[in-house]
Amino acid sequence: MFKPENSALMIIDVQGRLASLIHGADDLIKEINIMIKAAEILDMPIIWMEQYPQGLGYTVDAIKENLVNHKAIEKITFSGCGNDEVLKALKDSDRNQVIVTGIESHVCVYQTVLGMLNEGYQVAINQDAISSRKPSNKQLGLERMKDAGAIKTSTEMILFELMQTAEHPNFKQISNLLK
């Protein structure tokens, strides 16, 4: 069971021109923004990465505008876990559960998830908030991550799991995000 006090949100490489080429890009951005707002409401740390932004561009404005209180971690490794600053952010978050969003499912998301599983984290992949350019690569990434031990979830599923009850103090705020 994922709980806010044990969980962090991770956003992987939703950048530049690549983000516009992603299958279902508009829906992806909408779902990631719901997760960002929910993480802030639930007081969960956000770990935000950009893959070689000098070459690929920076996080799309539609997401970046919701991350004004956070700083992107630049990386050149496909796996975020190949970057010392990402590993430090994970450790400093003092959380053992990570909810993953971002692109591309079969490359950076996949390799980062494998790295976190190897580091002992419990990982949930929000299938509404990850994608690839080709739907088949998204599916393949999801299958491989699940086979490796990650948990597949959706935006609604993970948010209601985090709250556990309609009596949660943030229930109304979170449920309003889903309308």
N, C-alpha and C positions, 0 to 999 in steps of 0.2 A: 504494500500500500504506500503510495507516494503521499508525503505530507509536506506542507509549506516549510516547516522548520528544518526539514532534511533535504530540501530540493533547491536546485539552481536551474535557471534557464540558460540555454546556450544557443547563440545565433551564429551560423556559419556562412560567411562569404556571399551575402546577397548584394552583389556589387555590379556597378556599371552596366555595360551593354549586355553582358552575360545574363543578368537578371531578366532583361526584357525578352531573351530568347528561350527562357525556361517555359516548359509546358505548364499552362495554367498560372502564369505569372501574377495576374491581378488577384486571383484567389489566394495564392501563396502569400503575397504581401499582406492581404487582409488578415489571414490567419496568424501570421507572425506578429502583426500589430496587436491582435487580441491577446496573444500570449505575453507580449511585453507589458501591456497595461495590466493584465492579471498578475504578472510577477511583481509589479510595483505595488499593487493593491495588497497582495499577500506577503509583501516584504521579503521576496526571494531575490538573491543575487542574480545578476545577469552577466554572463560572459559572452562577449561579442568579438568576433574575429573577422579579419579581412585578409584574403589571399593576395599577396603582392599588389597592393592598391595602385602603385605607380604605373603598373602595366595594365591591370584589369579594371581600374577605376575604383571609386570609393562606394561604400554602402549607398543604396538608392535613397534619395531624399525622403520618400514616403515612409521609410523605416527609420532612417537617421533622425528625423524630427521627433520621434518618440524615444530617442536614446540620448537626449541632451545631458542627462546626469551621469552618463557612462562614457567610457573611452574604449575605442576599438583596439584590439591587439593585432598588430600586423604579423603575418607569418609568410613563410615561403614553402614550408612543408605542407603536403596535402593533409596529413593528420595534424590536428591541433595539438595532439599529445607529443608531437615531435618538436614543439616549441616550449622552451623553458618558462616563458612568461604565461602561457596558457596553463601549464602544469601548476605554476605558482598561484594563479588565480583560482584554479580548482581547489588546491590545498587551502588557500586563505579563505575560501568561501565557507569552510568548515561544514560542507554538505556532502552526503554520500550518494545522493540521487540527482541525476541530471536529466532534464527534459530537453531534447534536441530538436532544433529547427534549422532550416537553411538549404543550401545548394552546394554541389550537386550530390544527389542521393548516393550515387554509385562511386563517387571519388572522395571528396573531402569529408562529406558527412559519414560515409561508410568507414573511412580510415580513422577518423576521429572517434567514432563509436567503438571500433575495435580497440583503439588505444585506451579509452576510458574503461572498457570492460577489463582489459589487461591490468589496469591500475586498481581494480577492485570496486569501481563505481557501479551502481545500479543505474541502468540507462533506459529511458523511455523515448522512443522516436515518435514524434507527432506526425503521423502520415498526412495530415491536412496541411502541415507547415514545412514540408520538405518536397523537393522536386528535382527533376533533371530536364535536360532539353528534350529527351525522348521518354515517353511514358514507360517503355520497356526497361530503360535503365533505372527509372525510379523504382519499378517493381523488383528488379533484380537486386538493387541496393537494399530495399526493405527485407527481402527474403534472406539475403546474406547476413544482415544485421540481426534479424530474428534468430537465424540458425546459430549465430555466435553467442546468443544469450540476451540480447536486448529485447525490450518489451515494445510491441506496437500499440499505439494509442491514437486518439484523435483529440482535437481541441476540447470539445465538450466532455469527452470521457475523462481526460486528465484533470480538467478544471473541477468537475464534480467530485472526482476522487480526492483532489486536494482539499476540498471543503468538507466532504463526508456527510454533511447534514444541511438541511434548509435553515437550520438555526445558526449556522456559521455567521459570525458578525459581518462578513463581507459578501454574504450570499446575494443580496440585491444588486450590489455593484458588479459582481462577476456575472450574474445572470443577465444583466443589462448589456454587457459586452457581447453576449451571444445572440442578441435580437437583430 
